[in-house]
Amino acid sequence: MNEKELENKIMRRVTRMYYLKKVINPVMLKLYALAVVAGITTTLVSVKSIVANMPSLFDVGNLVYFSKYALTHTELSVQVTVALAGVVAVLIIKDSIVKLTHSHEFTS
């Protein structure tokens, strides 16, 4: 193997590891988990019916009541998937806040 072939082989490995780290970083894994939980939830509930029965987004009081009532009067599997989605969303938000606060430390 000559020097150019060796260099190409090493650079392919470096490039592969770079993209692998991008795909498997903790934030991306949480986003994948959120997408999976959302997909499972959509198989368990009728999104079309929820949207049809839901009050206006600007009617906050009725929207909160509707959401609370719908969540407490549904099957356990739906409650679990919604709870999992909430936990994953909170973890993603926490990661975003930590990243934003650390980025401001370096710029100040």
N, CA, C and O atoms as a GROMACS GRO file, in nm:
protein
  432
    1MET      N    1   0.086  -0.118   0.000
    1MET     CA    2   0.000   0.000   0.000
    1MET      C    3   0.090   0.124   0.000
    1MET      O    4   0.178   0.138   0.085
    2ASN      N    5   0.068   0.212  -0.097
    2ASN     CA    6   0.150   0.331  -0.102
    2ASN      C    7   0.094   0.439  -0.008
    2ASN      O    8  -0.010   0.422   0.055
    3GLU      N    9   0.167   0.548  -0.002
    3GLU     CA   10   0.132   0.655   0.093
    3GLU      C   11  -0.004   0.718   0.062
    3GLU      O   12  -0.079   0.749   0.154
    4LYS      N   13  -0.036   0.738  -0.065
    4LYS     CA   14  -0.164   0.799  -0.104
    4LYS      C   15  -0.282   0.708  -0.067
    4LYS      O   16  -0.384   0.756  -0.018
    5GLU      N   17  -0.268   0.578  -0.092
    5GLU     CA   18  -0.375   0.483  -0.055
    5GLU      C   19  -0.396   0.480   0.096
    5GLU      O   20  -0.510   0.476   0.143
    6LEU      N   21  -0.288   0.483   0.171
    6LEU     CA   22  -0.296   0.484   0.316
    6LEU      C   23  -0.365   0.612   0.365
    6LEU      O   24  -0.450   0.607   0.454
    7GLU      N   25  -0.329   0.724   0.306
    7GLU     CA   26  -0.391   0.852   0.343
    7GLU      C   27  -0.542   0.849   0.312
    7GLU      O   28  -0.623   0.894   0.394
    8ASN      N   29  -0.580   0.798   0.197
    8ASN     CA   30  -0.722   0.788   0.161
    8ASN      C   31  -0.797   0.696   0.257
    8ASN      O   32  -0.909   0.727   0.298
    9LYS      N   33  -0.736   0.585   0.293
    9LYS     CA   34  -0.800   0.491   0.385
    9LYS      C   35  -0.820   0.556   0.522
    9LYS      O   36  -0.926   0.540   0.583
   10ILE      N   37  -0.722   0.626   0.571
   10ILE     CA   38  -0.732   0.694   0.701
   10ILE      C   39  -0.838   0.803   0.696
   10ILE      O   40  -0.916   0.818   0.790
   11MET      N   41  -0.840   0.880   0.589
   11MET     CA   42  -0.938   0.989   0.577
   11MET      C   43  -1.081   0.935   0.568
   11MET      O   44  -1.174   0.996   0.621
   12ARG      N   45  -1.099   0.822   0.501
   12ARG     CA   46  -1.233   0.760   0.498
   12ARG      C   47  -1.277   0.720   0.638
   12ARG      O   48  -1.393   0.738   0.674
   13ARG      N   49  -1.185   0.666   0.717
   13ARG     CA   50  -1.218   0.629   0.856
   13ARG      C   51  -1.250   0.752   0.940
   13ARG      O   52  -1.345   0.751   1.019
   14VAL      N   53  -1.174   0.857   0.922
   14VAL     CA   54  -1.199   0.981   0.997
   14VAL      C   55  -1.335   1.038   0.960
   14VAL      O   56  -1.411   1.078   1.047
   15THR      N   57  -1.365   1.041   0.830
   15THR     CA   58  -1.495   1.092   0.784
   15THR      C   59  -1.608   1.006   0.836
   15THR      O   60  -1.710   1.059   0.880
   16ARG      N   61  -1.593   0.874   0.833
   16ARG     CA   62  -1.695   0.783   0.885
   16ARG      C   63  -1.719   0.807   1.034
   16ARG      O   64  -1.834   0.810   1.078
   17MET      N   65  -1.614   0.824   1.111
   17MET     CA   66  -1.629   0.849   1.255
   17MET      C   67  -1.694   0.985   1.281
   17MET      O   68  -1.773   0.999   1.374
   18TYR      N   69  -1.662   1.084   1.200
   18TYR     CA   70  -1.723   1.216   1.215
   18TYR      C   71  -1.874   1.207   1.200
   18TYR      O   72  -1.948   1.258   1.283
   19TYR      N   73  -1.920   1.142   1.092
   19TYR     CA   74  -2.063   1.131   1.068
   19TYR      C   75  -2.131   1.040   1.171
   19TYR      O   76  -2.245   1.065   1.210
   20LEU      N   77  -2.062   0.936   1.215
   20LEU     CA   78  -2.117   0.848   1.317
   20LEU      C   79  -2.138   0.924   1.448
   20LEU      O   80  -2.239   0.906   1.515
   21LYS      N   81  -2.043   1.010   1.484
   21LYS     CA   82  -2.057   1.090   1.605
   21LYS      C   83  -2.171   1.191   1.592
   21LYS      O   84  -2.238   1.222   1.691
   22LYS      N   85  -2.193   1.243   1.472
   22LYS     CA   86  -2.304   1.335   1.449
   22LYS      C   87  -2.438   1.264   1.468
   22LYS      O   88  -2.531   1.321   1.526
   23VAL      N   89  -2.448   1.142   1.419
   23VAL     CA   90  -2.574   1.068   1.425
   23VAL      C   91  -2.600   1.015   1.566
   23VAL      O   92  -2.716   1.007   1.609
   24ILE      N   93  -2.496   0.980   1.639
   24ILE     CA   94  -2.516   0.916   1.769
   24ILE      C   95  -2.491   1.013   1.885
   24ILE      O   96  -2.474   0.967   1.998
   25ASN      N   97  -2.489   1.141   1.863
   25ASN     CA   98  -2.470   1.230   1.977
   25ASN      C   99  -2.595   1.230   2.063
   25ASN      O  100  -2.703   1.198   2.014
   26PRO      N  101  -2.584   1.265   2.192
   26PRO     CA  102  -2.696   1.253   2.285
   26PRO      C  103  -2.822   1.331   2.245
   26PRO      O  104  -2.933   1.281   2.265
   27VAL      N  105  -2.807   1.448   2.190
   27VAL     CA  106  -2.924   1.526   2.150
   27VAL      C  107  -2.998   1.457   2.036
   27VAL      O  108  -3.120   1.450   2.036
   28MET      N  109  -2.924   1.406   1.940
   28MET     CA  110  -2.988   1.337   1.828
   28MET      C  111  -3.059   1.210   1.875
   28MET      O  112  -3.167   1.178   1.826
   29LEU      N  113  -3.000   1.138   1.969
   29LEU     CA  114  -3.066   1.018   2.022
   29LEU      C  115  -3.198   1.056   2.090
   29LEU      O  116  -3.296   0.982   2.079
   30LYS      N  117  -3.201   1.169   2.159
   30LYS     CA  118  -3.324   1.215   2.223
   30LYS      C  119  -3.427   1.256   2.118
   30LYS      O  120  -3.547   1.231   2.136
   31LEU      N  121  -3.382   1.318   2.012
   31LEU     CA  122  -3.475   1.354   1.904
   31LEU      C  123  -3.531   1.229   1.836
   31LEU      O  124  -3.649   1.225   1.801
   32TYR      N  125  -3.445   1.128   1.816
   32TYR     CA  126  -3.494   1.002   1.760
   32TYR      C  127  -3.598   0.940   1.853
   32TYR      O  128  -3.702   0.892   1.807
   33ALA      N  129  -3.569   0.941   1.984
   33ALA     CA  130  -3.664   0.885   2.081
   33ALA      C  131  -3.796   0.959   2.077
   33ALA      O  132  -3.903   0.898   2.084
   34LEU      N  133  -3.790   1.092   2.067
   34LEU     CA  134  -3.912   1.171   2.060
   34LEU      C  135  -3.992   1.137   1.934
   34LEU      O  136  -4.115   1.127   1.940
   35ALA      N  137  -3.925   1.119   1.823
   35ALA     CA  138  -3.993   1.083   1.698
   35ALA      C  139  -4.057   0.945   1.710
   35ALA      O  140  -4.169   0.926   1.662
   36VAL      N  141  -3.989   0.850   1.772
   36VAL     CA  142  -4.045   0.716   1.789
   36VAL      C  143  -4.168   0.720   1.879
   36VAL      O  144  -4.270   0.659   1.847
   37VAL      N  145  -4.158   0.792   1.991
   37VAL     CA  146  -4.272   0.801   2.083
   37VAL      C  147  -4.389   0.871   2.015
   37VAL      O  148  -4.504   0.830   2.032
   38ALA      N  149  -4.362   0.976   1.939
   38ALA     CA  150  -4.469   1.044   1.866
   38ALA      C  151  -4.533   0.951   1.764
   38ALA      O  152  -4.655   0.951   1.747
   39GLY      N  153  -4.452   0.872   1.697
   39GLY     CA  154  -4.506   0.776   1.601
   39GLY      C  155  -4.593   0.670   1.667
   39GLY      O  156  -4.698   0.634   1.615
   40ILE      N  157  -4.550   0.622   1.782
   40ILE     CA  158  -4.630   0.523   1.856
   40ILE      C  159  -4.761   0.586   1.902
   40ILE      O  160  -4.867   0.523   1.893
   41THR      N  161  -4.754   0.710   1.950
   41THR     CA  162  -4.874   0.778   1.997
   41THR      C  163  -4.976   0.794   1.884
   41THR      O  164  -5.096   0.777   1.905
   42THR      N  165  -4.928   0.827   1.766
   42THR     CA  166  -5.022   0.846   1.654
   42THR      C  167  -5.087   0.716   1.611
   42THR      O  168  -5.194   0.719   1.549
   43THR      N  169  -5.026   0.603   1.642
   43THR     CA  170  -5.091   0.475   1.611
   43THR      C  171  -5.196   0.439   1.716
   43THR      O  172  -5.286   0.359   1.690
   44LEU      N  173  -5.184   0.498   1.836
   44LEU     CA  174  -5.275   0.465   1.945
   44LEU      C  175  -5.397   0.556   1.951
   44LEU      O  176  -5.501   0.518   2.005
   45VAL      N  177  -5.385   0.676   1.896
   45VAL     CA  178  -5.496   0.772   1.904
   45VAL      C  179  -5.534   0.819   1.764
   45VAL      O  180  -5.458   0.804   1.669
   46SER      N  181  -5.654   0.875   1.754
   46SER     CA  182  -5.699   0.931   1.628
   46SER      C  183  -5.671   1.081   1.630
   46SER      O  184  -5.747   1.159   1.689
   47VAL      N  185  -5.564   1.120   1.567
   47VAL     CA  186  -5.524   1.260   1.566
   47VAL      C  187  -5.631   1.345   1.498
   47VAL      O  188  -5.656   1.458   1.540
   48LYS      N  189  -5.693   1.291   1.397
   48LYS     CA  190  -5.799   1.364   1.325
   48LYS      C  191  -5.915   1.396   1.420
   48LYS      O  192  -5.968   1.507   1.417
   49SER      N  193  -5.954   1.301   1.504
   49SER     CA  194  -6.063   1.324   1.599
   49SER      C  195  -6.024   1.425   1.707
   49SER      O  196  -6.105   1.507   1.749
   50ILE      N  197  -5.900   1.418   1.751
   50ILE     CA  198  -5.853   1.512   1.853
   50ILE      C  199  -5.859   1.654   1.799
   50ILE      O  200  -5.910   1.745   1.865
   51VAL      N  201  -5.808   1.673   1.678
   51VAL     CA  202  -5.808   1.807   1.618
   51VAL      C  203  -5.951   1.855   1.595
   51VAL      O  204  -5.980   1.974   1.612
   52ALA      N  205  -6.041   1.766   1.555
   52ALA     CA  206  -6.180   1.804   1.530
   52ALA      C  207  -6.251   1.847   1.659
   52ALA      O  208  -6.334   1.937   1.656
   53ASN      N  209  -6.219   1.782   1.771
   53ASN     CA  210  -6.285   1.813   1.898
   53ASN      C  211  -6.216   1.919   1.982
   53ASN      O  212  -6.272   1.966   2.080
   54MET      N  213  -6.097   1.956   1.945
   54MET     CA  214  -6.016   2.047   2.024
   54MET      C  215  -6.067   2.190   2.013
   54MET      O  216  -6.107   2.234   1.905
   55PRO      N  217  -6.066   2.263   2.126
   55PRO     CA  218  -6.104   2.405   2.117
   55PRO      C  219  -5.994   2.487   2.049
   55PRO      O  220  -5.886   2.435   2.020
   56SER      N  221  -6.021   2.611   2.025
   56SER     CA  222  -5.925   2.700   1.960
   56SER      C  223  -5.796   2.709   2.042
   56SER      O  224  -5.798   2.704   2.165
   57LEU      N  225  -5.684   2.722   1.974
   57LEU     CA  226  -5.556   2.735   2.043
   57LEU      C  227  -5.548   2.864   2.125
   57LEU      O  228  -5.471   2.873   2.220
   58PHE      N  229  -5.629   2.964   2.089
   58PHE     CA  230  -5.627   3.091   2.160
   58PHE      C  231  -5.716   3.089   2.283
   58PHE      O  232  -5.708   3.179   2.367
   59ASP      N  233  -5.800   2.987   2.295
   59ASP     CA  234  -5.888   2.971   2.412
   59ASP      C  235  -5.813   2.884   2.513
   59ASP      O  236  -5.842   2.765   2.527
   60VAL      N  237  -5.717   2.944   2.582
   60VAL     CA  238  -5.623   2.870   2.666
   60VAL      C  239  -5.693   2.793   2.777
   60VAL      O  240  -5.658   2.678   2.803
   61GLY      N  241  -5.790   2.853   2.843
   61GLY     CA  242  -5.860   2.786   2.952
   61GLY      C  243  -5.926   2.657   2.907
   61GLY      O  244  -5.907   2.552   2.969
   62ASN      N  245  -6.003   2.664   2.800
   62ASN     CA  246  -6.070   2.544   2.748
   62ASN      C  247  -5.970   2.443   2.691
   62ASN      O  248  -5.992   2.323   2.699
   63LEU      N  249  -5.862   2.492   2.634
   63LEU     CA  250  -5.761   2.403   2.580
   63LEU      C  251  -5.694   2.322   2.691
   63LEU      O  252  -5.670   2.202   2.677
   64VAL      N  253  -5.664   2.389   2.802
   64VAL     CA  254  -5.604   2.320   2.916
   64VAL      C  255  -5.702   2.217   2.972
   64VAL      O  256  -5.664   2.104   3.002
   65TYR      N  257  -5.828   2.257   2.988
   65TYR     CA  258  -5.930   2.164   3.039
   65TYR      C  259  -5.946   2.045   2.945
   65TYR      O  260  -5.950   1.930   2.990
   66PHE      N  261  -5.955   2.071   2.816
   66PHE     CA  262  -5.969   1.964   2.716
   66PHE      C  263  -5.850   1.867   2.724
   66PHE      O  264  -5.869   1.746   2.724
   67SER      N  265  -5.729   1.922   2.730
   67SER     CA  266  -5.609   1.838   2.734
   67SER      C  267  -5.606   1.753   2.860
   67SER      O  268  -5.578   1.633   2.855
   68LYS      N  269  -5.634   1.816   2.973
   68LYS     CA  270  -5.633   1.744   3.100
   68LYS      C  271  -5.739   1.634   3.101
   68LYS      O  272  -5.712   1.521   3.143
   69TYR      N  273  -5.859   1.666   3.056
   69TYR     CA  274  -5.968   1.569   3.053
   69TYR      C  275  -5.935   1.454   2.958
   69TYR      O  276  -5.954   1.337   2.991
   70ALA      N  277  -5.885   1.488   2.840
   70ALA     CA  278  -5.852   1.385   2.741
   70ALA      C  279  -5.742   1.292   2.792
   70ALA      O  280  -5.749   1.171   2.772
   71LEU      N  281  -5.642   1.348   2.858
   71LEU     CA  282  -5.531   1.267   2.906
   71LEU      C  283  -5.573   1.178   3.024
   71LEU      O  284  -5.527   1.064   3.034
   72THR      N  285  -5.658   1.229   3.111
   72THR     CA  286  -5.698   1.148   3.227
   72THR      C  287  -5.803   1.043   3.192
   72THR      O  288  -5.821   0.947   3.267
   73HIS      N  289  -5.873   1.059   3.081
   73HIS     CA  290  -5.977   0.964   3.044
   73HIS      C  291  -5.940   0.882   2.920
   73HIS      O  292  -6.026   0.847   2.839
   74THR      N  293  -5.813   0.852   2.906
   74THR     CA  294  -5.768   0.770   2.794
   74THR      C  295  -5.701   0.644   2.847
   74THR      O  296  -5.687   0.627   2.968
   75GLU      N  297  -5.660   0.558   2.758
   75GLU     CA  298  -5.597   0.432   2.797
   75GLU      C  299  -5.458   0.456   2.856
   75GLU      O  300  -5.394   0.558   2.829
   76LEU      N  301  -5.415   0.361   2.938
   76LEU     CA  302  -5.284   0.372   3.004
   76LEU      C  303  -5.171   0.380   2.902
   76LEU      O  304  -5.074   0.453   2.924
   77SER      N  305  -5.181   0.308   2.792
   77SER     CA  306  -5.074   0.311   2.690
   77SER      C  307  -5.056   0.451   2.633
   77SER      O  308  -4.943   0.494   2.609
   78VAL      N  309  -5.164   0.522   2.612
   78VAL     CA  310  -5.155   0.659   2.560
   78VAL      C  311  -5.096   0.750   2.667
   78VAL      O  312  -5.013   0.836   2.636
   79GLN      N  313  -5.137   0.733   2.791
   79GLN     CA  314  -5.083   0.814   2.900
   79GLN      C  315  -4.932   0.794   2.914
   79GLN      O  316  -4.858   0.890   2.935
   80VAL      N  317  -4.888   0.669   2.902
   80VAL     CA  318  -4.745   0.639   2.913
   80VAL      C  319  -4.668   0.702   2.799
   80VAL      O  320  -4.562   0.762   2.821
   81THR      N  321  -4.719   0.691   2.676
   81THR     CA  322  -4.645   0.749   2.563
   81THR      C  323  -4.641   0.902   2.571
   81THR      O  324  -4.540   0.963   2.536
   82VAL      N  325  -4.749   0.963   2.617
   82VAL     CA  326  -4.749   1.109   2.633
   82VAL      C  327  -4.650   1.150   2.742
   82VAL      O  328  -4.579   1.249   2.728
   83ALA      N  329  -4.646   1.073   2.851
   83ALA     CA  330  -4.550   1.102   2.959
   83ALA      C  331  -4.407   1.086   2.909
   83ALA      O  332  -4.321   1.169   2.940
   84LEU      N  333  -4.381   0.981   2.832
   84LEU     CA  334  -4.247   0.962   2.776
   84LEU      C  335  -4.209   1.076   2.683
   84LEU      O  336  -4.096   1.125   2.687
   85ALA      N  337  -4.301   1.118   2.601
   85ALA     CA  338  -4.274   1.230   2.511
   85ALA      C  339  -4.244   1.356   2.591
   85ALA      O  340  -4.155   1.433   2.555
   86GLY      N  341  -4.317   1.377   2.699
   86GLY     CA  342  -4.292   1.493   2.784
   86GLY      C  343  -4.155   1.489   2.848
   86GLY      O  344  -4.085   1.590   2.852
   87VAL      N  345  -4.115   1.373   2.897
   87VAL     CA  346  -3.983   1.358   2.959
   87VAL      C  347  -3.872   1.384   2.857
   87VAL      O  348  -3.777   1.456   2.885
   88VAL      N  349  -3.886   1.324   2.740
   88VAL     CA  350  -3.784   1.343   2.636
   88VAL      C  351  -3.779   1.489   2.592
   88VAL      O  352  -3.671   1.544   2.571
   89ALA      N  353  -3.894   1.554   2.579
   89ALA     CA  354  -3.898   1.695   2.540
   89ALA      C  355  -3.830   1.782   2.645
   89ALA      O  356  -3.757   1.875   2.611
   90VAL      N  357  -3.854   1.753   2.772
   90VAL     CA  358  -3.789   1.829   2.880
   90VAL      C  359  -3.637   1.809   2.875
   90VAL      O  360  -3.562   1.904   2.894
   91LEU      N  361  -3.592   1.687   2.849
   91LEU     CA  362  -3.448   1.661   2.839
   91LEU      C  363  -3.386   1.737   2.720
   91LEU      O  364  -3.275   1.788   2.730
   92ILE      N  365  -3.458   1.742   2.609
   92ILE     CA  366  -3.407   1.816   2.493
   92ILE      C  367  -3.400   1.965   2.524
   92ILE      O  368  -3.302   2.031   2.489
   93ILE      N  369  -3.502   2.018   2.590
   93ILE     CA  370  -3.502   2.160   2.628
   93ILE      C  371  -3.388   2.189   2.725
   93ILE      O  372  -3.321   2.291   2.715
   94LYS      N  373  -3.368   2.098   2.821
   94LYS     CA  374  -3.259   2.116   2.918
   94LYS      C  375  -3.124   2.120   2.847
   94LYS      O  376  -3.041   2.206   2.876
   95ASP      N  377  -3.103   2.028   2.754
   95ASP     CA  378  -2.978   2.026   2.677
   95ASP      C  379  -2.960   2.156   2.599
   95ASP      O  380  -2.849   2.210   2.591
   96SER      N  381  -3.069   2.206   2.542
   96SER     CA  382  -3.061   2.331   2.465
   96SER      C  383  -3.025   2.449   2.555
   96SER      O  384  -2.942   2.532   2.518
   97ILE      N  385  -3.085   2.454   2.672
   97ILE     CA  386  -3.056   2.564   2.765
   97ILE      C  387  -2.911   2.557   2.812
   97ILE      O  388  -2.842   2.658   2.818
   98VAL      N  389  -2.865   2.436   2.844
   98VAL     CA  390  -2.725   2.419   2.888
   98VAL      C  391  -2.631   2.462   2.776
   98VAL      O  392  -2.532   2.532   2.801
   99LYS      N  393  -2.661   2.422   2.655
   99LYS     CA  394  -2.575   2.458   2.542
   99LYS      C  395  -2.574   2.610   2.520
   99LYS      O  396  -2.468   2.668   2.493
  100LEU      N  397  -2.691   2.673   2.531
  100LEU     CA  398  -2.699   2.819   2.515
  100LEU      C  399  -2.622   2.891   2.625
  100LEU      O  400  -2.550   2.987   2.597
  101THR      N  401  -2.637   2.847   2.748
  101THR     CA  402  -2.566   2.916   2.859
  101THR      C  403  -2.416   2.897   2.848
  101THR      O  404  -2.340   2.988   2.880
  102HIS      N  405  -2.371   2.779   2.804
  102HIS     CA  406  -2.227   2.757   2.788
  102HIS      C  407  -2.171   2.835   2.670
  102HIS      O  408  -2.057   2.880   2.675
  103SER      N  409  -2.250   2.852   2.566
  103SER     CA  410  -2.201   2.928   2.450
  103SER      C  411  -2.187   3.076   2.485
  103SER      O  412  -2.099   3.144   2.431
  104HIS      N  413  -2.273   3.127   2.576
  104HIS     CA  414  -2.262   3.267   2.616
  104HIS      C  415  -2.143   3.290   2.709
  104HIS      O  416  -2.091   3.401   2.716
  105GLU      N  417  -2.099   3.187   2.780
  105GLU     CA  418  -1.982   3.202   2.867
  105GLU      C  419  -1.857   3.229   2.785
  105GLU      O  420  -1.770   3.305   2.827
  106PHE      N  421  -1.848   3.167   2.668
  106PHE     CA  422  -1.730   3.184   2.585
  106PHE      C  423  -1.729   3.316   2.508
  106PHE      O  424  -1.623   3.366   2.473
  107THR      N  425  -1.847   3.372   2.483
  107THR     CA  426  -1.853   3.496   2.406
  107THR      C  427  -1.844   3.619   2.496
  107THR      O  428  -1.818   3.729   2.446
  108SER      N  429  -1.864   3.603   2.625
  108SER     CA  430  -1.862   3.719   2.716
  108SER      C  431  -1.721   3.755   2.756
  108SER      O  432  -1.700   3.850   2.831
   0.00000   0.00000   0.00000
